[in-house]
Amino acid sequence: MSLYGLFKGVGPSGFGYNSTSDEVTAGLDLSGRTYVVTGCNSGLGEDVLRVLVARGARVIATARTEEKAAQAIAGLDGPSGPGGSAGEAVPLACELSEPDSVRAAVKRVIELGHPLAGIIANAGIMALPQRTLKHGHELQFLTNHIGHSILVCGLLEQLDSDGRVVMLSSTAHVQAPSEGIRFDDVSFEKGYTGWTAYGQSKLANLLFAKHLATRLPQPNQRACSVHPGVIWTNLGRHMPGFVQVIAGALGPAVALKSVPQGSATELYVATHPDAGAHNGEYFADCNVAKPSANGRDAALAARLWDETEKWMAAL
């Protein structure tokens, strides 16, 4: 437990800051249910893969290459779910910064023919110190938002009647530009900083889920976004120096959430029966949380959706 976690209790869901992925899914039998998980080969995605398979689910596990996804699957180890047997996992390449790769992944998922209980958009890149463009877009925005948008929109028809879409956002969405999404300079030709660009991409994830919740084809389908917490994973290699100093001095277990604590919120939203009461919400520590003013702006979410459709069509 981190020092911060000592002062955090549970919320209305019965879970909180210190809850783990195993705890929020305890007793769930997910056999017969299929989930798509991006970024399965490390960090939070690897733990999400582990827990879903342990609870009996079928996981279509994506990474940048099929080899990386297969390696993650080969490394699975854990108890089986309530039904007495573990689920299964299928490796799939999905390089989110390459639209052709994402569309090929969509095609393959559809070919597999399984209705999807959930799409967990977990993968991402964070706080690149240098502005990097790919296909004409700032790389964090392309990877975290546009790539996931292509994937999710392409799979909506595969979503089960009570399926859920979970977008990994972050409290870093508050670091987005003051206008929220810089539509007149979305790739930061002027004034790039890694954390501002990352914040914009995470706000986009939040707003995407917020607006998707209003467009889902069936009434019992759900879309929400989550803040996992501050976790020591490969994603944090560009974290500000003071965070690294604190973690280095006190140890990651003291200063930050563990990986199973970090993945708990996305697993709670994706699988727990109680989470089905919520649609379009932003979660932190396994409970509904209040995002920034921009994160609550339905008009901004609708405009982002419209612009994203244009960006996707052009790629």
Phi, psi and omega per residue, in radians:
M1 nan 2.324 3.090
S2 -1.272 2.808 3.085
L3 -1.033 -0.708 3.114
Y4 -1.075 -0.692 -3.108
G5 -1.124 -0.390 3.115
L6 -1.057 -0.457 -3.062
F7 -1.755 0.109 -3.085
K8 -1.910 2.212 3.078
G9 -1.699 -2.843 3.090
V10 -1.651 2.825 3.126
G11 -1.875 -2.890 -3.113
P12 -1.012 -0.455 -3.135
S13 -1.269 -0.262 -3.022
G14 1.596 -0.038 3.118
F15 -2.144 2.966 -3.119
G16 -2.847 -2.733 -3.042
Y17 -0.935 -0.746 -3.032
N18 -1.534 -0.089 -3.130
S19 -1.142 2.553 -3.116
T20 -1.906 2.938 3.131
S21 -1.069 -0.661 3.115
D22 -1.191 -0.642 -3.106
E23 -1.216 -0.745 -3.069
V24 -1.276 -0.298 3.117
T25 -1.889 0.098 -3.090
A26 -0.998 2.308 3.099
G27 1.457 -0.100 -3.136
L28 -1.434 2.352 3.022
D29 -1.900 1.868 -3.071
L30 -1.778 0.280 3.130
S31 -1.067 2.430 -3.118
G32 1.504 -0.049 -3.135
R33 -1.907 2.483 -3.053
T34 -2.073 2.368 3.141
Y35 -2.222 2.465 2.931
V36 -1.723 2.239 3.140
V37 -2.219 2.152 3.070
T38 -1.601 2.641 3.117
G39 1.198 0.755 -3.012
C40 -1.393 -0.136 -2.947
N41 -1.606 -0.028 3.099
S42 -2.809 2.859 2.988
G43 0.982 -2.336 -3.074
L44 -1.089 -0.735 -3.109
G45 -1.088 -0.639 3.116
E46 -1.139 -0.677 3.124
D47 -1.259 -0.676 3.065
V48 -1.031 -0.783 3.083
L49 -1.003 -0.846 -3.112
R50 -1.001 -0.852 -3.041
V51 -1.227 -0.737 3.139
L52 -1.070 -0.770 3.126
V53 -1.157 -0.696 3.112
A54 -1.085 -0.508 3.130
R55 -1.555 0.113 3.014
G56 1.726 0.037 -3.077
A57 -1.371 2.792 2.890
R58 -1.635 2.244 -3.128
V59 -2.069 2.170 2.946
I60 -1.565 1.789 -2.916
A61 -1.734 2.043 -3.078
T62 -1.883 2.595 3.000
A63 -2.551 -3.133 -3.109
R64 -1.076 -0.559 3.066
T65 -2.283 2.726 3.094
E66 -1.125 -0.577 3.121
E67 -1.079 -0.774 3.114
K68 -1.108 -0.700 3.112
A69 -1.130 -0.726 -3.140
A70 -1.142 -0.650 3.098
Q71 -1.110 -0.699 3.105
A72 -1.114 -0.727 3.138
I73 -1.149 -0.716 -3.137
A74 -1.101 -0.458 -3.117
G75 -1.527 0.044 -3.115
L76 -1.097 2.412 3.099
D77 -2.731 2.205 3.125
G78 2.932 2.940 -3.114
P79 -1.219 2.711 3.083
S80 -1.364 2.901 -3.078
G81 -1.375 -3.022 -3.076
P82 -1.017 -0.480 -3.136
G83 -1.309 -0.105 3.066
G84 1.672 -0.131 3.116
S85 -2.492 2.545 3.139
A86 -1.300 2.865 3.092
G87 -1.442 -2.607 -3.117
E88 -2.476 2.888 3.121
A89 -2.412 2.519 -3.132
V90 -2.091 2.134 -3.139
P91 -1.369 2.529 -3.114
L92 -2.642 2.348 3.056
A93 -1.379 2.324 3.042
C94 -2.678 1.601 3.092
E95 -1.501 1.825 -2.963
L96 -1.134 -0.368 3.118
S97 -1.533 0.030 3.104
E98 -2.084 1.777 -3.099
P99 -0.920 -0.639 3.135
D100 -1.131 -0.659 3.106
S101 -1.154 -0.731 3.137
V102 -1.124 -0.766 -3.131
R103 -1.175 -0.587 3.059
A104 -1.152 -0.657 3.091
A105 -1.138 -0.741 3.085
V106 -1.016 -0.814 -3.133
K107 -1.038 -0.743 -3.107
R108 -1.182 -0.720 3.117
V109 -1.066 -0.750 3.122
I110 -1.103 -0.708 3.121
E111 -1.088 -0.610 3.131
L112 -1.118 -0.507 2.937
G113 1.406 0.220 -3.114
H114 -1.608 2.232 2.973
P115 -1.025 2.449 -3.025
L116 -1.709 2.111 3.024
A117 -1.290 -0.421 3.139
G118 -2.926 2.646 2.972
I119 -2.099 2.044 -3.110
I120 -1.918 1.790 -3.077
A121 -1.500 1.485 -2.936
N122 -1.743 -0.528 -3.001
A123 -1.191 2.784 3.076
G124 3.073 2.938 3.008
I125 -2.179 2.723 -2.924
M126 -2.433 2.297 2.900
A127 0.924 0.882 3.102
L128 -1.060 2.214 -3.054
P129 -1.178 -0.467 3.121
Q130 -2.024 2.412 3.090
R131 -1.076 2.211 -3.113
T132 -2.238 2.257 3.127
L133 -1.876 2.533 3.025
K134 -2.589 2.281 -3.065
H135 0.927 0.558 3.086
G136 1.400 0.077 -3.111
H137 -2.091 2.577 3.003
E138 -1.025 2.326 -2.886
L139 -1.118 -0.634 3.126
Q140 -1.163 -0.721 3.128
F141 -1.165 -0.726 3.123
L142 -1.091 -0.829 -3.065
T143 -1.273 -0.930 -3.003
N144 -1.272 -0.680 -3.053
H145 -1.820 -1.062 -2.996
I146 -1.158 -0.787 3.126
G147 -1.018 -0.801 3.113
H148 -1.170 -0.571 3.111
S149 -1.127 -0.734 3.088
I150 -1.056 -0.767 -3.117
L151 -1.111 -0.930 -3.058
V152 -1.127 -0.827 -3.115
C153 -1.105 -0.592 3.125
G154 -1.222 -0.368 -3.070
L155 -1.882 0.074 -3.083
L156 -1.029 -0.627 3.135
E157 -1.209 -0.328 3.097
Q158 -1.506 -0.194 -3.078
L159 -1.196 2.289 3.133
D160 -1.091 2.921 -3.075
S161 -1.085 -0.414 3.059
D162 -2.105 0.457 -3.086
G163 -1.210 2.756 -3.085
R164 -2.227 2.489 3.020
V165 -1.946 2.214 -3.128
V166 -2.104 2.055 3.133
M167 -1.803 2.177 3.106
L168 -1.377 1.872 3.052
S169 -1.755 -2.565 -3.138
S170 -3.021 2.689 2.990
T171 -1.104 -0.284 3.064
A172 -1.136 -0.116 3.082
H173 -1.085 -0.355 3.112
V174 -1.236 -0.255 3.130
Q175 -1.556 0.074 3.051
A176 -1.102 2.847 3.086
P177 -0.960 2.757 -3.058
S178 -1.013 -0.538 3.119
E179 -1.461 -0.019 3.101
G180 1.643 -1.422 3.077
I181 -1.958 2.190 -3.092
R182 -1.477 1.348 -3.036
F183 -1.076 -0.533 -3.127
D184 -1.441 -0.126 3.107
D185 -2.764 1.017 -2.981
V186 -1.153 -0.383 -3.133
S187 -1.765 0.198 2.995
F188 1.010 0.915 2.995
E189 -1.119 -0.466 3.109
K190 -2.053 2.297 2.968
G191 1.194 0.763 3.139
Y192 -1.275 2.327 2.821
T193 -2.350 2.518 -3.054
G194 -1.040 -0.709 -3.075
W195 -1.310 -0.575 3.078
T196 -1.181 -0.744 3.112
A197 -1.147 -0.707 3.086
Y198 -1.102 -0.767 3.110
G199 -1.026 -0.685 3.099
Q200 -1.109 -0.725 -3.134
S201 -1.162 -0.621 3.140
K202 -1.324 -0.576 2.997
L203 -1.118 -0.681 3.111
A204 -1.088 -0.712 3.070
N205 -1.037 -0.758 -3.140
L206 -1.116 -0.833 -3.106
L207 -1.186 -0.594 3.089
F208 -1.041 -0.845 3.133
A209 -1.112 -0.687 -3.116
K210 -1.071 -0.781 -3.114
H211 -1.375 -0.636 3.096
L212 -0.990 -0.621 -3.140
A213 -1.015 -0.447 3.138
T214 -1.537 -0.133 -3.033
R215 -2.088 0.028 -3.098
L216 -1.061 2.446 -3.014
P217 -1.159 -0.496 -3.046
Q218 -2.174 2.566 -2.954
P219 -1.143 -0.443 -3.112
N220 -1.685 0.087 3.035
Q221 -1.387 2.691 -3.028
R222 -2.387 2.602 3.014
A223 -2.426 2.224 3.124
C224 -2.493 2.875 3.057
S225 -2.073 2.777 -3.089
V226 -2.420 2.598 2.895
H227 -1.835 2.067 -3.065
P228 -1.369 -0.373 -2.992
G229 1.913 3.098 3.115
V230 -1.646 2.022 -2.992
I231 -2.217 2.542 3.114
W232 -1.487 1.585 3.100
T233 -2.272 3.121 3.101
N234 -1.027 -0.457 -3.128
L235 -1.064 -0.469 -3.022
G236 -1.527 0.285 -3.071
R237 -1.174 -0.300 3.092
H238 -1.874 0.320 -3.119
M239 -1.115 2.654 -3.138
P240 -0.982 2.623 -3.076
G241 -0.972 -0.662 -3.066
F242 -1.152 -0.575 3.098
V243 -1.172 -0.729 3.133
Q244 -1.161 -0.644 3.121
V245 -1.115 -0.795 3.133
I246 -1.082 -0.822 -3.126
A247 -1.129 -0.639 3.137
G248 -1.209 -0.633 -3.104
A249 -1.349 -0.723 -3.044
L250 -1.722 -0.329 -3.064
G251 1.683 2.409 -3.131
P252 -0.955 -0.616 -3.097
A253 -1.164 -0.430 -3.137
V254 -1.548 -0.683 -2.998
A255 -1.592 -0.457 -2.977
L256 -2.301 2.941 3.014
K257 -1.218 2.652 2.958
S258 -1.350 2.893 3.099
V259 -1.053 -0.814 3.110
P260 -1.096 -0.520 3.034
Q261 -1.238 -0.651 -3.135
G262 -1.196 -0.674 -3.107
S263 -1.397 -0.175 -3.076
A264 -1.031 -0.723 -3.047
T265 -1.175 -0.771 -3.139
E266 -1.166 -0.616 3.095
L267 -1.229 -0.652 3.078
Y268 -1.056 -0.841 -3.098
V269 -1.166 -0.604 -3.085
A270 -1.371 -0.494 -2.941
T271 -2.223 -0.453 -2.994
H272 -1.280 2.358 -3.133
P273 -0.972 -0.673 -3.091
D274 -1.148 -0.502 -3.116
A275 -1.200 -0.309 3.117
G276 -1.164 -0.187 3.093
A277 -1.342 -0.152 -3.024
H278 -2.017 2.481 3.102
N279 -2.491 2.300 3.119
G280 1.333 0.158 -3.072
E281 -1.561 2.879 3.057
Y282 -1.939 2.246 -3.068
F283 -2.004 2.554 2.945
A284 -2.517 2.477 -3.128
D285 0.906 0.700 3.056
C286 1.135 0.382 3.099
N287 -2.449 2.719 3.072
V288 -1.063 2.340 -3.124
A289 -2.216 2.914 -3.125
K290 -1.745 2.017 3.096
P291 -1.367 -3.107 3.089
S292 -1.121 2.958 3.088
A293 -1.013 -0.722 3.086
N294 -1.104 -0.620 3.128
G295 -1.217 -0.283 3.112
R296 -1.753 0.062 -3.005
D297 -1.533 1.767 -3.103
A298 -1.126 -0.612 3.129
A299 -1.179 -0.682 3.087
L300 -1.119 -0.712 3.115
A301 -1.097 -0.730 -3.140
A302 -1.160 -0.710 3.119
R303 -1.146 -0.726 3.111
L304 -1.052 -0.732 3.123
W305 -1.016 -0.825 -3.118
D306 -1.094 -0.767 -3.140
E307 -1.173 -0.662 3.135
T308 -1.108 -0.677 3.076
E309 -1.023 -0.680 3.118
K310 -1.177 -0.780 3.138
W311 -1.090 -0.732 3.135
M312 -1.112 -0.741 -3.109
A313 -1.127 -0.545 -3.096
A314 -1.422 -0.229 -3.098
L315 -1.609 nan nan
